[in-house]
Amino acid sequence: MAFVLVVGVGCFDVSLLILDIGERQERLIAELDDQISGVCAWDDDLLVASWFDVFRITTEGEVIWQFEPIGVVEHSLSLGERVDVLGDDRKGGPPAPLVFLDPDMPPRHDDFLTADEPTEPSSDEFSGFLSEEEGQMADERPALPEQARGILGTLEEELEVKVDEQAVEADLLEDLSASARAINLPPVADAGDDRTVDVDDEGKATVLLDGGRSYDPDGTIEGWAWEDGKGTVIGDTRQVRFRIASGVHVFHMTVTDERGASTKSMITVQAR
């Protein structure tokens, strides 16, 4: 199991990173030229939308295919066996079409997009364009009565339009960091391997219980609690030395991280 992190500065040179559960260091999957607008899983790979392109990339960084739909890719939606890609043509052209991709096949424009060839009008009479005379009439301001001009002039003097020139732009890296801080992974508890010990002349044995292999993937372990099979607390440190009689004994260890998440592990010791 892994978590995918997108890290970039500004709108360019964006790095795609992956963090495996149990690991402390992320891995670099790919470096893209433009900002990333979406990442979703497909089988064991990732579908990454970046500006005008959609990529299928393995977790080892291999690009299986790259597809460039019309317009900037803004949304992608998994539909079971297909993926729906919605683009926005920011160049001022017609609305970008909806594209349905089969990620298991390298997509091609011929498979998904069709466009009718423009046809020339059969005559100038119904060409759809304004004549020169009609264009001049459209550009001219309509004649207004003197009374109406006065009212409009008064309104223009009294109305004031305020434009806020400061545009607030969300910082992608800051948003991702805030999301990562909001997620607290529980610690991994490891009480050690089950084992068998020999008893002494008194029919008892001393065992050292050690939870040193426990760790927290996104923080530190702040608390330890050892319990015997009856639920009695016998220690609150990483290592506990305990005296047991002949027989089979069960011990439970609970570790707690700095944000209160906890996990329990069990070990069985046989004294004979």
ChimeraX attribute file (.defattr): number of C-alpha atoms within 10 A of each C-alpha:
attribute: neighborCount
match mode: 1-to-1
recipient: residues
	/A:1	6
	/A:2	12
	/A:3	10
	/A:4	18
	/A:5	19
	/A:6	19
	/A:7	19
	/A:8	19
	/A:9	12
	/A:10	12
	/A:11	13
	/A:12	13
	/A:13	14
	/A:14	19
	/A:15	19
	/A:16	21
	/A:17	18
	/A:18	18
	/A:19	16
	/A:20	14
	/A:21	14
	/A:22	14
	/A:23	12
	/A:24	12
	/A:25	11
	/A:26	15
	/A:27	17
	/A:28	16
	/A:29	18
	/A:30	17
	/A:31	15
	/A:32	16
	/A:33	12
	/A:34	18
	/A:35	21
	/A:36	25
	/A:37	18
	/A:38	17
	/A:39	19
	/A:40	15
	/A:41	14
	/A:42	17
	/A:43	10
	/A:44	8
	/A:45	18
	/A:46	19
	/A:47	21
	/A:48	21
	/A:49	26
	/A:50	21
	/A:51	20
	/A:52	20
	/A:53	18
	/A:54	24
	/A:55	18
	/A:56	24
	/A:57	21
	/A:58	18
	/A:59	19
	/A:60	12
	/A:61	17
	/A:62	12
	/A:63	15
	/A:64	14
	/A:65	15
	/A:66	17
	/A:67	16
	/A:68	17
	/A:69	24
	/A:70	20
	/A:71	21
	/A:72	21
	/A:73	23
	/A:74	16
	/A:75	13
	/A:76	21
	/A:77	13
	/A:78	14
	/A:79	11
	/A:80	8
	/A:81	11
	/A:82	14
	/A:83	17
	/A:84	14
	/A:85	19
	/A:86	19
	/A:87	21
	/A:88	20
	/A:89	16
	/A:90	12
	/A:91	8
	/A:92	8
	/A:93	9
	/A:94	10
	/A:95	12
	/A:96	16
	/A:97	17
	/A:98	15
	/A:99	18
	/A:100	20
	/A:101	20
	/A:102	13
	/A:103	19
	/A:104	13
	/A:105	9
	/A:106	12
	/A:107	18
	/A:108	13
	/A:109	12
	/A:110	7
	/A:111	10
	/A:112	13
	/A:113	13
	/A:114	9
	/A:115	5
	/A:116	5
	/A:117	6
	/A:118	6
	/A:119	6
	/A:120	7
	/A:121	10
	/A:122	8
	/A:123	8
	/A:124	10
	/A:125	10
	/A:126	9
	/A:127	11
	/A:128	9
	/A:129	10
	/A:130	13
	/A:131	12
	/A:132	9
	/A:133	8
	/A:134	10
	/A:135	11
	/A:136	10
	/A:137	11
	/A:138	11
	/A:139	8
	/A:140	8
	/A:141	7
	/A:142	8
	/A:143	8
	/A:144	9
	/A:145	8
	/A:146	8
	/A:147	8
	/A:148	10
	/A:149	11
	/A:150	11
	/A:151	10
	/A:152	10
	/A:153	10
	/A:154	10
	/A:155	10
	/A:156	9
	/A:157	8
	/A:158	7
	/A:159	8
	/A:160	8
	/A:161	5
	/A:162	6
	/A:163	6
	/A:164	6
	/A:165	6
	/A:166	6
	/A:167	6
	/A:168	6
	/A:169	6
	/A:170	8
	/A:171	12
	/A:172	18
	/A:173	15
	/A:174	11
	/A:175	11
	/A:176	14
	/A:177	13
	/A:178	11
	/A:179	10
	/A:180	12
	/A:181	10
	/A:182	9
	/A:183	9
	/A:184	16
	/A:185	15
	/A:186	20
	/A:187	25
	/A:188	20
	/A:189	23
	/A:190	21
	/A:191	24
	/A:192	17
	/A:193	12
	/A:194	11
	/A:195	11
	/A:196	13
	/A:197	14
	/A:198	14
	/A:199	17
	/A:200	13
	/A:201	7
	/A:202	8
	/A:203	13
	/A:204	17
	/A:205	18
	/A:206	15
	/A:207	17
	/A:208	10
	/A:209	21
	/A:210	18
	/A:211	22
	/A:212	13
	/A:213	11
	/A:214	19
	/A:215	19
	/A:216	23
	/A:217	19
	/A:218	19
	/A:219	15
	/A:220	13
	/A:221	23
	/A:222	14
	/A:223	15
	/A:224	19
	/A:225	17
	/A:226	26
	/A:227	17
	/A:228	17
	/A:229	13
	/A:230	9
	/A:231	10
	/A:232	11
	/A:233	14
	/A:234	16
	/A:235	17
	/A:236	15
	/A:237	17
	/A:238	19
	/A:239	15
	/A:240	15
	/A:241	12
	/A:242	13
	/A:243	9
	/A:244	17
	/A:245	16
	/A:246	16
	/A:247	13
	/A:248	13
	/A:249	14
	/A:250	14
	/A:251	20
	/A:252	21
	/A:253	27
	/A:254	22
	/A:255	29
	/A:256	22
	/A:257	23
	/A:258	15
	/A:259	13
	/A:260	13
	/A:261	14
	/A:262	20
	/A:263	15
	/A:264	17
	/A:265	17
	/A:266	19
	/A:267	17
	/A:268	16
	/A:269	18
	/A:270	18
	/A:271	20
	/A:272	15
